[in-house]
Amino acid sequence: MGALLMAIVTDGGDRRNYYSPDDYHVQIAQSAQPAWQPQGEIPFEPRSIWCTLYGLTEFRHLFTARQLTALTTLSDLVAEARAQIEADARARSMSADPTPLRAGGRGARAYAEAVGVYLAFALDKVADHNSTLCSWYIAGEKMRSTFVRQALPMVWDYAEANPLAEAGGSFSIAVKYVADSLQKLGFGREGRAYQDDARQLGHPMPLVIATDPPYYDNVGYADLSDFFYVWLRPILKDVYPELFSTLLTPKEAELIAARHRHGGDAAAAKAFFEAGMFQSFKAMRAVSHLEYPLTIYYAYKQREALPVAQIDLDEAAEAEAEAEASAVESPAPAPSEAAQSASTGWETMLSGLIKAGFSVVGTYPMRTERASRSRARESNALASSVVLVCKPRPSDAPVVTLRGFLDALRRELPAAVHELQSGSIAPVDLAQACIGPGMAIYSRYSQVREADGTPVGVRKALELINAALDEYLAQQEGEFDLETRFAVAWFEQFAFGEGEFGDADNMARAKNISVDGMKALGLLKAEGGKVRLKSRKEYASEQKPSQERSEWQPSPGQRVTVWEAAHRLIAELNSENGGEKGAAKLMEKLPGSVVGESRYLAYRLYNICDRKGWAEHARDYNDLVQRWSGIHDALVQLRNRGVQGELPSGQD
């Protein structure tokens, strides 16, 4: 395949200028001849590396001749700069101690090598913004880097940066980023870093351990890091010969469930990962300080695309009771239409942790991801990591039956979920945040056993925790008005699509309301024997019916349901002139009794959308909860500027 120069973009101050290229520009672009090229083959890993399917099989293929010329020239200049820095340091009376940086040297040589390391980092950043996998972000009229996400994809229309300009992707800006990072680290204090195999830790002193373990098969860290390694190695192989002794990064000991390293065998990859996690946690327990807990940061989305049968807690408890009475094996509860799932990533990590003798004693969700990152914009990606606080489990920890575990789960999990919701944790994060308190119950016991003595594994425990969360969110519907409860039930079947009037009428009568009453409240449309809920866009059109913005507000005596309040807030958040300030103005006009419940409704509806795979609707409900504190802040600012009225209940 080839490439065709489509346009030249320049900075016009407050705008971008676009020019059609001519033959001269094309000739210049094609005339570059790099002195050398990076070596190394790109592995075929279909989860995150699929540029290889289109012939980009070596790292040199990811760059144009012009990009290679720029990058190799800068690489060669770093070596020249290092020699010049050492000469200048000696001229300024710095010690001529020849001890290298890797041996703890502090003379002119070590100083020059250290600066060379940071310049190599800057070159890597330039490479990230100067490959043929850099796309053009149309909305922002700027370039994306190669690693918008942890992947080497195929990009058909790519952009080239100017590495010599004072702009993103240039060497000068990359150097500035590195320098700023160093300045923020501070000076005068010395830190040390060691590289070791987590499965074979050995240390004479007890350690305080905080770890962010690998996410099962989500990220092929070593395969992806080769993109940077092939540029670092030519610059730093004589500074750190042991670190850069191989042409590409070592892969054999990497603790991930990479199927392509096990002949495509998923079971073998899982077994390798689980064994490695157990060995790592076992080693950590041996060296961890008894007075300080082990903390684990984890951000693996825990529900898988391929679900298992949903577990009903009542059925599970009844089956357990029957099995205890008859002393036979517990029958599996019957699956329902909805799917309940667990994650192999969480399962294997937690299995290794618990098998090594740890128990979870605390859990904290921590916001760690930028909301503006591409992954967050394009999907329901996690915004938070979960911090699991773990301590060694006592040797005399009791054994409990499955029924006892279920009782404890139902008794203790609701309070933990309510606390998380009170902190406005994003619905997309709620399920994995609940793993902590759920596994705290599971891991406090030496073993959870079924009636026949069979151990209850981590996967089933995760399924039961998910089921308990779903049950609690469904129970929260009991606080909603009848019309909202009807809307939730209808939404679970049809979303905003049409259903038969007869079905709607039967459902409404069962809740002691009517379809006509729902229509009069403006919650649904009922025409031609069909019924559907009003969409967010329809609420938005009511809130600004023309170019002259006309803000909606309930008429005197009008009853506003929780359903309407939530969807009008979502419509306002998504409107061009609304956002959080617009939602705050609307919130001021809504009854306080429905405002607080609308947040809990968003959690319930997100839960439904997540199970159904309705990503577009799920984003709306996730967004409402995530921006709740921003709406509240805007409301306080409005009132501080003289807006009259009291804070609605449920908002303090």
Residue pairs with C-beta under 8 A, 6 or more apart in sequence:
1 54
1 55
3 64
3 132
3 158
5 21
5 25
5 26
5 29
6 21
6 157
7 18
7 19
7 20
7 21
8 18
8 19
8 20
8 21
8 25
9 16
9 17
9 18
9 19
9 141
9 159
10 16
10 17
10 19
11 17
11 167
16 141
29 64
29 66
30 65
32 64
32 65
32 66
32 68
32 69
33 65
33 69
34 65
34 68
34 69
34 71
34 72
35 69
35 72
35 73
35 76
36 72
37 60
37 68
37 72
38 59
38 60
38 230
38 231
38 234
39 58
39 59
39 60
39 230
39 247
40 58
40 59
40 226
40 229
40 230
40 247
40 248
41 57
41 58
41 59
42 49
42 51
42 52
42 56
42 57
42 58
42 59
42 61
42 62
42 152
42 223
42 226
43 49
43 52
43 220
43 223
43 260
44 52
44 53
44 260
45 220
45 223
45 258
45 260
46 260
47 217
47 220
48 150
48 151
48 152
48 219
48 220
48 223
48 224
49 151
49 152
49 220
49 223
49 224
50 151
50 152
50 153
50 154
51 62
51 133
51 152
51 153
51 154
53 154
54 154
55 61
56 62
56 132
56 154
59 226
59 227
59 230
60 68
62 131
62 132
62 133
62 146
62 152
62 227
63 71
63 127
63 130
63 131
63 132
64 132
64 160
66 160
67 130
67 131
67 132
67 160
70 126
70 130
70 163
70 164
71 123
71 126
71 127
71 130
71 163
71 231
74 123
74 126
74 163
74 171
75 123
75 231
75 234
75 235
78 116
78 119
78 120
78 123
78 235
79 116
79 235
81 115
81 116
81 119
82 112
82 113
82 115
82 116
82 119
83 112
85 111
85 112
85 115
85 116
86 108
86 109
86 111
86 112
89 107
89 108
89 111
89 112
90 96
90 108
94 107
94 108
94 111
95 106
95 107
95 108
96 107
96 108
96 109
97 105
97 106
97 107
97 108
97 109
97 110
98 105
98 107
98 109
99 105
99 106
99 107
99 109
99 110
100 109
100 110
100 113
100 239
101 109
101 110
101 113
101 114
101 117
101 239
102 239
102 240
102 242
104 110
105 113
113 239
116 235
116 236
116 239
117 236
117 239
118 178
118 179
118 182
119 175
119 178
119 235
120 231
120 232
120 235
120 236
121 178
122 171
122 174
122 175
122 177
122 178
123 171
123 174
123 231
123 235
124 228
124 231
124 232
125 174
125 177
125 178
126 163
126 169
126 170
126 171
126 174
127 146
127 227
127 228
127 231
128 145
128 146
128 147
128 227
128 228
129 143
129 145
129 146
129 161
129 168
129 169
129 174
130 160
130 161
130 163
130 169
131 146
131 158
132 155
132 158
133 146
133 152
133 153
133 154
133 155
133 158
134 143
134 144
134 145
134 146
134 155
134 158
134 159
134 160
134 161
134 169
135 143
135 144
135 148
135 155
135 157
135 158
135 159
136 142
136 143
136 144
136 157
136 158
136 159
137 143
137 144
142 168
143 159
143 161
143 168
143 169
144 374
145 169
146 152
146 227
147 224
147 227
148 374
148 375
149 374
149 375
150 218
150 219
150 220
150 224
151 224
152 224
152 227
161 167
161 168
161 169
161 170
162 169
162 170
163 169
163 170
163 171
164 170
164 171
166 172
166 173
167 173
197 253
198 211
198 255
198 280
198 283
198 284
199 255
199 276
199 279
199 280
199 283
200 279
200 283
201 207
201 280
201 283
201 284
201 286
201 287
202 283
202 287
203 287
206 287
206 288
206 289
206 290
207 287
207 288
207 289
208 288
208 289
208 292
209 284
209 287
209 288
209 294
209 295
210 294
210 295
210 296
210 297
211 284
211 294
211 295
211 296
211 297
212 296
212 297
212 298
212 385
213 255
213 277
213 280
213 296
213 298
213 349
214 221
214 254
214 255
214 256
214 273
215 256
215 298
215 299
215 300
215 345
216 256
216 257
216 273
216 300
216 343
216 344
216 345
216 348
216 349
217 256
217 257
217 258
217 259
217 269
217 273
217 345
218 300
218 345
219 256
220 256
220 258
221 254
221 256
222 249
222 250
222 251
222 254
223 251
223 258
225 249
226 248
226 249
229 244
229 248
229 249
230 248
232 244
233 244
233 247
236 243
236 244
237 244
237 245
251 261
255 273
255 276
255 277
255 280
256 273
257 266
257 269
257 270
257 272
257 273
257 344
257 348
258 269
259 265
259 266
259 269
261 269
262 268
262 269
262 272
270 344
270 348
273 348
274 348
274 351
274 352
276 352
277 348
277 349
277 351
277 352
277 353
278 351
278 352
278 355
278 356
279 352
280 352
281 352
281 353
281 355
281 356
281 358
282 356
282 357
284 294
284 356
285 294
285 356
285 357
285 358
285 392
288 294
288 392
290 392
293 361
293 362
293 389
293 390
293 391
294 358
294 389
294 390
294 391
295 387
295 388
295 389
295 390
296 349
296 353
296 387
296 388
296 390
297 366
297 368
297 385
297 386
297 387
298 346
298 349
298 385
298 386
298 388
298 432
299 368
299 369
299 382
299 384
299 385
299 386
299 432
300 343
300 345
300 346
300 349
300 432
301 343
301 381
301 382
301 432
302 342
302 343
302 345
302 346
302 431
302 432
302 435
302 462
303 341
303 342
303 343
303 431
303 466
303 610
304 341
304 342
304 343
304 344
306 341
307 339
307 340
307 341
308 339
308 340
308 341
308 342
308 463
309 332
309 333
309 334
309 335
309 336
309 339
309 340
310 335
310 336
310 337
310 338
310 339
310 340
310 467
311 333
311 340
311 463
311 464
311 467
312 333
312 334
312 336
312 467
313 406
313 409
313 410
313 464
313 467
313 468
313 471
315 333
315 334
316 333
316 402
316 406
316 464
316 467
317 403
317 406
317 407
319 330
319 331
319 332
319 333
320 330
320 401
320 402
320 403
320 406
320 450
320 451
321 403
322 330
322 331
323 329
323 330
323 331
323 450
323 451
323 452
324 401
324 403
324 451
327 451
327 452
328 451
328 452
329 450
329 451
329 452
329 454
330 402
330 450
330 451
330 452
338 611
339 611
340 463
340 466
340 467
340 470
341 463
341 466
342 459
342 462
342 463
342 466
343 462
346 432
346 435
346 458
346 462
347 457
347 458
347 459
347 462
350 435
350 439
350 443
350 458
350 462
351 457
351 458
353 360
353 388
353 390
353 443
354 393
354 439
354 442
354 443
354 458
357 392
357 393
358 390
358 391
358 392
358 393
358 443
359 390
359 391
359 392
359 393
359 397
359 440
359 443
359 444
360 388
360 389
360 390
360 436
360 439
360 440
360 443
361 389
361 390
361 391
361 440
362 388
362 389
362 436
362 440
363 386
363 387
363 388
363 389
363 416
363 433
363 435
363 436
363 437
363 440
364 386
364 387
364 389
364 436
365 384
365 385
365 386
365 387
365 420
365 423
365 425
365 429
365 433
366 384
366 385
366 386
366 387
367 383
367 384
368 383
368 384
368 385
369 375
369 376
369 381
369 382
369 383
369 384
369 385
370 376
371 383
371 626
373 381
375 381
376 383
379 615
380 428
380 610
380 615
380 618
380 619
380 622
381 428
382 428
382 429
382 432
383 426
383 428
383 429
383 626
384 425
384 426
384 429
384 433
386 429
386 432
386 433
386 435
386 436
388 436
388 439
393 443
393 444
393 446
397 444
397 445
397 446
398 445
398 446
399 445
399 446
399 447
399 448
399 449
400 408
400 445
400 447
400 448
400 449
401 448
401 449
401 450
401 451
402 448
402 449
402 450
402 451
402 456
404 448
405 441
405 442
405 445
405 448
405 456
405 461
405 464
406 464
408 441
409 438
409 441
409 464
409 465
409 468
410 468
410 471
412 437
412 441
413 434
413 437
413 438
413 441
413 465
413 468
413 469
413 472
414 472
416 434
416 436
416 437
417 430
417 434
417 469
417 472
417 473
420 430
420 433
420 434
421 430
421 599
421 600
421 603
424 599
424 625
424 626
424 628
424 629
425 433
425 625
426 622
426 625
426 626
427 602
427 603
427 606
427 607
427 610
427 618
427 621
427 622
427 625
428 606
428 610
428 618
428 622
430 469
430 603
430 606
430 607
431 466
431 469
431 610
434 465
434 466
434 469
435 462
435 465
438 461
438 462
438 464
438 465
438 468
439 458
439 461
439 462
439 465
442 448
442 458
442 461
442 465
447 455
448 455
448 456
448 461
449 455
449 456
450 456
469 607
470 607
470 611
473 603
473 604
473 607
474 604
476 600
476 603
476 604
477 484
477 485
477 488
477 604
479 597
479 600
480 488
480 562
480 563
480 597
480 601
481 561
481 562
481 594
482 511
482 512
482 513
483 513
483 517
483 518
483 521
483 523
483 561
483 563
484 561
484 562
484 563
484 597
484 601
485 511
486 507
486 508
486 511
486 513
486 518
487 518
487 523
487 524
487 533
487 561
487 563
488 563
488 601
488 604
488 605
488 608
489 507
490 499
490 504
490 507
490 524
490 531
490 533
491 533
491 605
491 608
492 608
492 612
493 499
494 532
494 533
495 533
495 612
495 614
495 617
496 532
496 533
496 534
496 535
496 617
497 532
498 530
498 531
498 532
499 530
499 531
499 532
500 529
500 530
500 531
501 515
501 526
501 529
501 530
501 531
503 531
504 515
504 524
504 526
504 531
505 514
505 515
508 514
508 515
508 517
508 518
515 524
515 526
515 531
516 526
518 524
518 526
519 525
519 526
521 559
521 561
521 564
522 534
522 564
523 533
523 534
523 561
523 563
523 564
524 531
524 532
524 533
524 534
525 531
525 532
525 534
534 567
536 567
536 570
536 571
536 574
536 620
537 571
539 564
539 567
539 568
539 570
539 571
540 571
540 572
540 574
540 575
542 552
543 550
543 551
543 552
543 568
543 571
543 572
543 575
543 578
543 586
544 550
544 551
544 575
544 577
549 577
551 585
551 586
552 568
552 586
553 586
553 589
554 560
554 589
554 590
554 591
560 590
560 591
560 594
561 594
562 594
562 597
562 598
562 601
563 601
564 594
565 590
565 591
565 594
565 595
565 597
565 598
566 598
566 599
566 601
566 602
566 605
566 621
566 624
568 586
568 590
569 583
569 586
569 587
569 598
569 624
569 631
570 620
570 621
570 623
570 624
571 578
572 578
572 579
572 582
572 583
572 585
572 586
573 579
573 580
573 582
573 583
573 623
573 624
573 627
573 631
574 620
574 623
575 582
578 586
580 627
580 630
580 631
580 633
580 634
581 634
581 638
583 627
583 631
583 634
584 631
584 632
584 634
584 635
584 637
584 638
585 638
587 595
587 631
587 635
587 648
587 651
588 635
588 638
588 643
588 645
588 648
590 648
591 648
592 647
592 648
592 649
592 650
592 651
593 649
593 650
595 648
595 649
595 650
595 651
596 648
596 649
596 650
596 651
597 650
598 624
599 624
599 625
599 628
599 650
602 621
602 622
602 624
602 625
603 621
603 625
605 617
605 621
606 618
606 621
606 622
606 625
608 614
609 615
609 617
609 618
609 621
610 618
632 651
635 647
635 651
639 645
639 647
